[in-house]
Amino acid sequence: MVLNGQNRAKSTPGQTTTMAAESKSHRPRTKNGSFRGTTPESTDGTVAVEGIKGTPQPAFPLAASLWPARVGVSSWVVLALILIGAGLFRWAVGFWGYSGFNTPPMYGDFEAQRHWMELTTHVPMSEWYFHDLEWWGLDYPPLTAYHSWLLGKIGMLFDPSWFALYKSRGVEDAHLKIFMRATVIVSEYLTFVPALVVLTRRLMRIRRVDAWESSLALVAILMQPSIILIDHGHFQYNTVMLGLMLAALSSFCMERWLWCCVFFVGALGFKQMALYYAPAMFAALLGVCITPRINVARFIKIAVATLASFLVLFGPFLVAGWWNGPVQDADGKILDPSMPVVASIPWIARYFSDQSTWYYPLVQQLSQAIHRIFPFARGIFEDKVANFWCVANVVVKLRAYPASWLQQAALAATVVAIIPPCLIIFLRPRTEALLYGIAATAWGFFLCSFQVHEKSVLLPLLPMTLVLAQRHAFLPSIRAWVGLANLLGVWTMYPLLKRDQLRVPYAVITLLWAYLLGLPPTSFSLFSTRSSHGHGQLSVATKALHLSFYALMGIWHVVEAVVAVPPTKPDLWVVLNAGVGAAGFGVCYLWCLYQALMKSGLMDSLNWQREPQKTAGSQSSTVAGRRQRKEE
């Protein structure tokens, strides 16, 4: 049902509107593509009215920087300037250190990414998940392998020695660094950036957001400190996975359910961390199959598209494995892949462990790939990460317990955390609730799941920051929470960034983002000023909570810089960092869950159903009172 104008006013809270079926009306632009002027009443927190005459002024520095673009400037010119500026900051961060810089023998993520380009360009595809696992063995899904193969082929055109098999390990050639840094930016600008631009413009039309405010949201998302510092500093390709996720969300907006499945499978196929989004996306797609009515044909199409996408993703490995036969070692012995799930079920193991069958090469490829992609043997958490298990390990030494028990405990905790947001999305797959529900689901995974990395905080931060692309998102009540989550997220990664010699980029990029959005520690106006609407303000309790976290982050930085860590507790500052971060992320999870519930309309439906009952009850009591008075 499309609800707009008078029809929207006549709808009852019990009626459900899907994300794609909401009003697509939006503020028009001029014929030459420039923005129309905006007024304080239409800015949703971006404009503050000052003085007796009520002169509109930008509410925070980011709005001030784009203030001249409100009238008479082509939206394409603004977009080009935004992308150029964001690209320059990314390239500038690349001049600093990276993971594994001058740290032999294994180096770090930079060497891992380079080695996968070496591996995929010299070793047969059927051996990609088997080859020399001691030296950064491939442990990402197939799409990462294909991406590495393509970049490796391009890099060999410049200098084949960069990816020479075995001989190039640990190479730190200056020209190689330039090439690798450039591949991250090009990959991001071919996937993440286009998908983000399309999604923000789609949300602008669906949610009736002003084009100028949409540009502000685009800058805020592109300048996220965590994404820039991890991908362009630490060195990874997370934005490719995140870009495919954005493409899936954009397809969902446009009711292109099959493309949504394809893009999301692509995100899963690039990095397994996209599983943080999987339950929420499954709930949303299942929800559109039953809302406003059950649509069996749509469900079948979505299922087929998902299965077909996975088949295309793993197809080359299966074909290569079947064509080349079982993978063998140097002595000609068939390698036995790790198959813990298969081995645990005897009747299945009897059929799939027979090396003489024609389908054994397929089983060998799939089981080895799954084992490498999901390394349960590594432990419940890696390094000191700001989630529940790392904090609980301070009190109860979890590593003393069996790995199987910890896996089951993590699974149970994660399920409990993600069921509420997924249920909300399933019942009400609406624009307002979807991003909050996805963010809450990702927070649940980050806080409770098994084998979490510090860098995984990028996943809940993205949908939470995407909220800025919706209406009323720059009001203090929203901007403060989005800002706290992002600043807390990059703060918890400081120990990692410090090891990578990225302290200066960390300080510059983080403080710049805080300044642009008018957030502490650069500005405290968010906690003292009133919006032009007079609503969207922070409560006293919320202000106290946020300021306490900012104070703890600042105090921690001072103590970590000037106070030597006790010799008997070398990880003391890192553990304190993780504890504060876990508490803050838990609060962010609850806030996202609350927002998803309120934006979904479920509470309105309950209130609407209770109203007739209250009315009937009051009428019956009135009649009873009249009868009693007559009897008297």
NORZI-V122390 format. One record per residue. N is the residue number from 0. OMEGA is omega in degrees with one decimal (999 if undefined). Layout:
n | omega
N | OMEGA
N | OMEGA
This chain:
n | omega
0 | 176.5
1 | -176.7
2 | 173.1
3 | 178.5
4 | -177.5
5 | -179.6
6 | 179.2
7 | -179.2
8 | -177.5
9 | -176.6
10 | 177.3
11 | 179.4
12 | -178.9
13 | -179.1
14 | -174.8
15 | 173.9
16 | 179.9
17 | -176.1
18 | -175.6
19 | -173.9
20 | 179.9
21 | -176.2
22 | -179.7
23 | 178.5
24 | -179.4
25 | -179.8
26 | -176.6
27 | 173.5
28 | 177.5
29 | -174.1
30 | -179.2
31 | 175.8
32 | 179.7
33 | -179.4
34 | 169.5
35 | 178.1
36 | 178.5
37 | 179.7
38 | 179.9
39 | -178.3
40 | -174.4
41 | -172.2
42 | 173.7
43 | 174.5
44 | -179.7
45 | -176.8
46 | 174.3
47 | 179.3
48 | -176.4
49 | 175.1
50 | -179.4
51 | -177.9
52 | 178.9
53 | -179.8
54 | 179.2
55 | 178.3
56 | 176.9
57 | -174.5
58 | -179.7
59 | -171.7
60 | 179.2
61 | 176.0
62 | 178.3
63 | -178.1
64 | 178.8
65 | -178.2
66 | 179.6
67 | -176.9
68 | -179.1
69 | -174.8
70 | 167.3
71 | 179.5
72 | -179.4
73 | 178.7
74 | 178.7
75 | 176.1
76 | 178.1
77 | 179.6
78 | 179.9
79 | 179.5
80 | 178.9
81 | -177.7
82 | 177.3
83 | 179.5
84 | 179.2
85 | 178.3
86 | 179.0
87 | 177.8
88 | 178.4
89 | -178.9
90 | 179.6
91 | 177.7
92 | -179.2
93 | 178.6
94 | -177.5
95 | -174.3
96 | 179.3
97 | -177.7
98 | 177.8
99 | -178.3
100 | 178.8
101 | 179.2
102 | 176.1
103 | 10.1
104 | -174.3
105 | -177.8
106 | -175.6
107 | -175.4
108 | 176.9
109 | 179.2
110 | 178.4
111 | 179.7
112 | 178.6
113 | -178.5
114 | 178.3
115 | 173.4
116 | 175.7
117 | -177.2
118 | -173.2
119 | -179.2
120 | -177.5
121 | -175.0
122 | 176.8
123 | -176.1
124 | -177.8
125 | -178.4
126 | -175.5
127 | -178.2
128 | -179.8
129 | -167.2
130 | 169.5
131 | -174.5
132 | 179.9
133 | -179.7
134 | 177.1
135 | 176.7
136 | -177.1
137 | -179.6
138 | 175.1
139 | -178.3
140 | -172.1
141 | -175.7
142 | 173.1
143 | 178.5
144 | 177.9
145 | 178.2
146 | 178.3
147 | 178.7
148 | -179.5
149 | -179.9
150 | 177.4
151 | 177.4
152 | 178.5
153 | -179.3
154 | 179.6
155 | 174.8
156 | 178.6
157 | -178.2
158 | -179.1
159 | -177.9
160 | 178.6
161 | -173.8
162 | 176.6
163 | -175.0
164 | 180.0
165 | -173.1
166 | -174.6
167 | -175.7
168 | 178.4
169 | -179.0
170 | -179.4
171 | 178.9
172 | -176.6
173 | -180.0
174 | 175.7
175 | 179.2
176 | 178.7
177 | 179.7
178 | -177.9
179 | 177.1
180 | -179.2
181 | -179.5
182 | 178.8
183 | -178.7
184 | -179.1
185 | 178.9
186 | 179.9
187 | -177.1
188 | 174.8
189 | -177.5
190 | -173.5
191 | -174.6
192 | 177.8
193 | 179.9
194 | 179.0
195 | 179.3
196 | -179.8
197 | -177.6
198 | 179.8
199 | 178.4
200 | 176.0
201 | 177.2
202 | 177.7
203 | -179.6
204 | -177.6
205 | -174.7
206 | 178.0
207 | 177.8
208 | 177.7
209 | -177.1
210 | 179.2
211 | 177.9
212 | 176.2
213 | 176.4
214 | 176.1
215 | 178.9
216 | 179.5
217 | 178.3
218 | -178.1
219 | -179.3
220 | -179.7
221 | -177.1
222 | 175.6
223 | -176.7
224 | -174.8
225 | -178.7
226 | -178.1
227 | -174.8
228 | -179.2
229 | -176.1
230 | -174.0
231 | 174.2
232 | 178.6
233 | 174.3
234 | 170.7
235 | 179.9
236 | -177.5
237 | -175.7
238 | 175.7
239 | 177.0
240 | 179.8
241 | 177.1
242 | 176.8
243 | 175.7
244 | 177.4
245 | 177.0
246 | 176.8
247 | 178.0
248 | 178.4
249 | 177.5
250 | 177.2
251 | 178.5
252 | -174.6
253 | 179.3
254 | 175.5
255 | -171.3
256 | -176.9
257 | 176.6
258 | 175.5
259 | 177.9
260 | -178.4
261 | -177.9
262 | -178.9
263 | 173.8
264 | 175.2
265 | 176.6
266 | 176.3
267 | -178.7
268 | 177.6
269 | 176.7
270 | -178.2
271 | 177.4
272 | 177.7
273 | 174.1
274 | 176.5
275 | -179.4
276 | -168.6
277 | -179.6
278 | -179.4
279 | 178.3
280 | 176.6
281 | -179.8
282 | -179.3
283 | -179.7
284 | 176.2
285 | 179.4
286 | 179.6
287 | 176.3
288 | 179.3
289 | -177.4
290 | 0.6
291 | 176.6
292 | -179.4
293 | -178.8
294 | -176.6
295 | -179.1
296 | 178.8
297 | 179.2
298 | -179.8
299 | 179.2
300 | 179.2
301 | 179.5
302 | -179.5
303 | 179.9
304 | 179.5
305 | 179.8
306 | 179.0
307 | 178.8
308 | 176.7
309 | 179.0
310 | 177.4
311 | -178.4
312 | -178.3
313 | -176.7
314 | -179.8
315 | 177.8
316 | -179.4
317 | 179.0
318 | 179.8
319 | 179.0
320 | 179.4
321 | -177.4
322 | -176.5
323 | -178.8
324 | -179.2
325 | 178.1
326 | -177.4
327 | 176.0
328 | -176.2
329 | -179.9
330 | 179.7
331 | 179.2
332 | 179.7
333 | -179.6
334 | 178.6
335 | -178.7
336 | 177.4
337 | -178.4
338 | -176.4
339 | -179.2
340 | -179.9
341 | -176.8
342 | -177.8
343 | -179.8
344 | -171.0
345 | -174.0
346 | 174.4
347 | -179.9
348 | -178.5
349 | -178.3
350 | -172.7
351 | 179.2
352 | 179.5
353 | -175.2
354 | -178.8
355 | -178.0
356 | -178.7
357 | -176.7
358 | -179.1
359 | 177.0
360 | 178.0
361 | 177.4
362 | 180.0
363 | -179.3
364 | -177.1
365 | -177.0
366 | 178.7
367 | 179.2
368 | -179.7
369 | 179.3
370 | -179.8
371 | -176.7
372 | -178.7
373 | -175.3
374 | -177.8
375 | -176.9
376 | -175.8
377 | -179.0
378 | -173.4
379 | 173.7
380 | -178.6
381 | -176.0
382 | -179.3
383 | -176.3
384 | -174.2
385 | 173.8
386 | -171.9
387 | -173.0
388 | 178.6
389 | 178.2
390 | 179.1
391 | -179.6
392 | 177.0
393 | -178.5
394 | -178.8
395 | -178.3
396 | -173.0
397 | -177.4
398 | 177.3
399 | -178.7
400 | 178.9
401 | -178.3
402 | -179.2
403 | 178.8
404 | 179.6
405 | 177.8
406 | 179.4
407 | 178.5
408 | 178.3
409 | 178.6
410 | -179.1
411 | -179.9
412 | -180.0
413 | 179.5
414 | 179.3
415 | -176.8
416 | -173.0
417 | -178.4
418 | -178.3
419 | 179.6
420 | 179.7
421 | 178.2
422 | 178.3
423 | -179.8
424 | -179.8
425 | -178.5
426 | -177.6
427 | 178.1
428 | -175.3
429 | -179.6
430 | -174.2
431 | -173.6
432 | -169.7
433 | -176.8
434 | 176.9
435 | -180.0
436 | 177.7
437 | 178.8
438 | 179.5
439 | 177.7
440 | 179.4
441 | 175.3
442 | 178.0
443 | 176.9
444 | -176.4
445 | -175.9
446 | -168.6
447 | -170.5
448 | -173.9
449 | 174.3
450 | -178.9
451 | 175.9
452 | 175.4
453 | -175.5
454 | -179.4
455 | 179.0
456 | 176.5
457 | -174.2
458 | 175.3
459 | -178.4
460 | -176.8
461 | 179.7
462 | 178.5
463 | 177.5
464 | 177.1
465 | 177.2
466 | -179.9
467 | -180.0
468 | 179.4
469 | -176.8
470 | 180.0
471 | -171.8
472 | -179.7
473 | 172.4
474 | -177.8
475 | -176.9
476 | 177.5
477 | -175.7
478 | -179.9
479 | -179.2
480 | 177.3
481 | 178.9
482 | 179.4
483 | -178.8
484 | -178.5
485 | -179.3
486 | 176.2
487 | -179.6
488 | -179.8
489 | 176.9
490 | 179.2
491 | 178.2
492 | -178.1
493 | 177.9
494 | 176.8
495 | -178.8
496 | 177.5
497 | 177.3
498 | -179.3
499 | 179.5
500 | -178.0
501 | -178.9
502 | -179.4
503 | 175.5
504 | 177.3
505 | -178.3
506 | -175.2
507 | -176.2
508 | -178.8
509 | -179.9
510 | 176.9
511 | -179.9
512 | 177.6
513 | 179.5
514 | -177.4
515 | -178.1
516 | 177.4
517 | -175.3
518 | 172.9
519 | 6.4
520 | -177.9
521 | -178.3
522 | 177.2
523 | -178.6
524 | 179.9
525 | -176.2
526 | -175.9
527 | -174.5
528 | 176.5
529 | 177.2
530 | 179.5
531 | -180.0
532 | -175.2
533 | 176.3
534 | -177.9
535 | -178.6
536 | 177.8
537 | 175.6
538 | 179.5
539 | 179.5
540 | 179.3
541 | 177.5
542 | 180.0
543 | 179.6
544 | -178.8
545 | -178.7
546 | 177.6
547 | 177.9
548 | 177.4
549 | 178.3
550 | 179.4
551 | 178.5
552 | 179.4
553 | 179.2
554 | -179.7
555 | 179.9
556 | 180.0
557 | -178.5
558 | -179.2
559 | -176.7
560 | -171.6
561 | -177.4
562 | 179.2
563 | -179.7
564 | 179.0
565 | -178.9
566 | -178.4
567 | -179.8
568 | -174.5
569 | -178.2
570 | -173.3
571 | -177.4
572 | 179.9
573 | 179.1
574 | 176.7
575 | 176.0
576 | -179.5
577 | -179.8
578 | 177.7
579 | 179.6
580 | 179.4
581 | 177.9
582 | 179.0
583 | 179.2
584 | 175.5
585 | 176.7
586 | 177.9
587 | 176.3
588 | -179.9
589 | 179.0
590 | 178.5
591 | 178.7
592 | 178.6
593 | 179.1
594 | 177.9
595 | 179.4
596 | -177.3
597 | -178.9
598 | -176.9
599 | -177.1
600 | -179.9
601 | 178.7
602 | 176.7
603 | 179.2
604 | 179.2
605 | 179.3
606 | -179.8
607 | 179.4
608 | -179.0
609 | -176.2
610 | 179.0
611 | 179.6
612 | 178.3
613 | 179.7
614 | 179.2
615 | 179.2
616 | 179.8
617 | 179.4
618 | -179.3
619 | 178.3
620 | 178.4
621 | 178.9
622 | 179.3
623 | 178.8
624 | 178.7
625 | 179.8
626 | -178.9
627 | 179.9
628 | 178.1
629 | -179.7
630 | 178.7
631 | 999
